[in-house]
Amino acid sequence: MPDQTIFRHRTIALGDAPVGYRGQIVALDMNGASDAGLPGSELERRLIELGFVEGAQVELLHQGLFGGDPIAVRVAASTIALRRREAKAVLVSIGEGVP
């Protein structure tokens, strides 16, 4: 579970962000992705290996036509496809692209 001090910043789960969102990763919170189909520790390991680390810049580029799944996310210089339910474990700062 992430340090509670991060919640002083306004955050949103990446899985809830709209297409066009740009911001910075604040923390990973496996409690937000309890329905991801993977144990929390496995999902966390995979996200970190893909570059979803605190401080990384992210941009939500595209979403699938039916149900908005999967989403295409740019992290650093990589574009990665994720299910929205997996992306809910990634807490990001509320910034450009979020009303």
C-alpha positions as CSV (number, residue, x, y, z in Angstrom):
1,M,0.0,0.0,0.0
2,P,1.4,3.4,-0.9
3,D,2.4,6.0,1.7
4,Q,-0.7,7.9,2.8
5,T,1.2,11.3,2.4
6,I,0.8,11.0,-1.4
7,F,-2.9,11.4,-1.1
8,R,-2.4,15.1,-0.2
9,H,-2.0,15.5,-3.9
10,R,-5.0,15.2,-6.1
11,T,-4.8,11.7,-7.7
12,I,-6.8,9.6,-10.1
13,A,-6.4,6.0,-11.1
14,L,-5.0,5.8,-14.6
15,G,-7.8,3.3,-15.4
16,D,-10.3,6.0,-14.8
17,A,-8.5,8.7,-16.8
18,P,-9.9,9.9,-20.2
19,V,-8.1,9.6,-23.5
20,G,-5.7,12.6,-23.8
21,Y,-4.8,12.5,-20.1
22,R,-1.2,13.5,-19.3
23,G,0.4,13.4,-15.9
24,Q,2.9,11.8,-13.6
25,I,2.8,8.5,-11.7
26,V,2.4,9.1,-8.0
27,A,2.2,5.5,-6.7
28,L,1.1,2.0,-7.3
29,D,-1.9,0.8,-5.2
30,M,-2.8,-2.8,-5.7
31,N,-6.0,-2.3,-3.7
32,G,-7.4,-0.4,-6.6
33,A,-7.0,-3.3,-9.0
34,S,-8.5,-6.1,-6.9
35,D,-10.4,-7.4,-10.0
36,A,-7.3,-7.5,-12.3
37,G,-7.1,-11.3,-12.3
38,L,-3.6,-11.4,-10.9
39,P,-2.3,-11.4,-7.3
40,G,-1.3,-7.9,-6.3
41,S,2.4,-8.7,-6.0
42,E,2.5,-10.1,-9.5
43,L,0.6,-7.2,-11.0
44,E,2.9,-4.7,-9.2
45,R,6.0,-6.6,-10.4
46,R,4.8,-6.5,-14.0
47,L,3.9,-2.8,-13.9
48,I,7.3,-1.9,-12.5
49,E,9.0,-4.0,-15.2
50,L,7.0,-2.1,-17.9
51,G,8.2,1.3,-16.5
52,F,5.2,2.3,-14.3
53,V,7.4,3.8,-11.5
54,E,6.9,6.8,-9.3
55,G,7.7,10.0,-11.1
56,A,7.4,8.6,-14.6
57,Q,5.4,10.7,-17.1
58,V,2.4,9.0,-18.7
59,E,-0.1,9.8,-21.4
60,L,-3.3,7.9,-22.3
61,L,-3.2,7.8,-26.1
62,H,-6.1,5.5,-27.2
63,Q,-8.8,3.2,-26.0
64,G,-10.5,0.2,-27.5
65,L,-13.8,0.8,-29.4
66,F,-16.0,-1.5,-27.3
67,G,-16.0,-0.7,-23.6
68,G,-12.9,1.4,-23.8
69,D,-10.6,-1.6,-23.3
70,P,-7.7,-2.0,-23.7
71,I,-6.0,1.4,-23.4
72,A,-2.7,2.5,-25.0
73,V,-0.5,4.3,-22.6
74,R,2.8,6.1,-23.3
75,V,5.3,5.7,-20.4
76,A,8.6,7.5,-21.0
77,A,9.4,6.5,-24.6
78,S,7.3,3.2,-24.7
79,T,3.7,2.7,-25.7
80,I,2.0,-0.1,-23.7
81,A,-1.4,-1.7,-23.9
82,L,-3.1,-2.3,-20.6
83,R,-6.6,-3.4,-19.4
84,R,-8.3,-0.6,-17.6
85,R,-8.7,-2.8,-14.6
86,E,-4.9,-3.2,-14.4
87,A,-4.4,0.5,-14.9
88,K,-6.5,1.2,-11.9
89,A,-3.5,0.2,-9.8
90,V,-1.6,3.2,-11.1
91,L,-2.3,6.4,-9.2
92,V,-1.5,9.5,-11.2
93,S,-1.5,13.2,-10.5
94,I,-4.6,15.1,-11.8
95,G,-3.3,17.4,-14.4
96,E,-3.8,18.2,-18.1
97,G,-6.6,16.3,-19.7
98,V,-8.7,15.8,-16.5
99,P,-11.6,18.2,-15.8
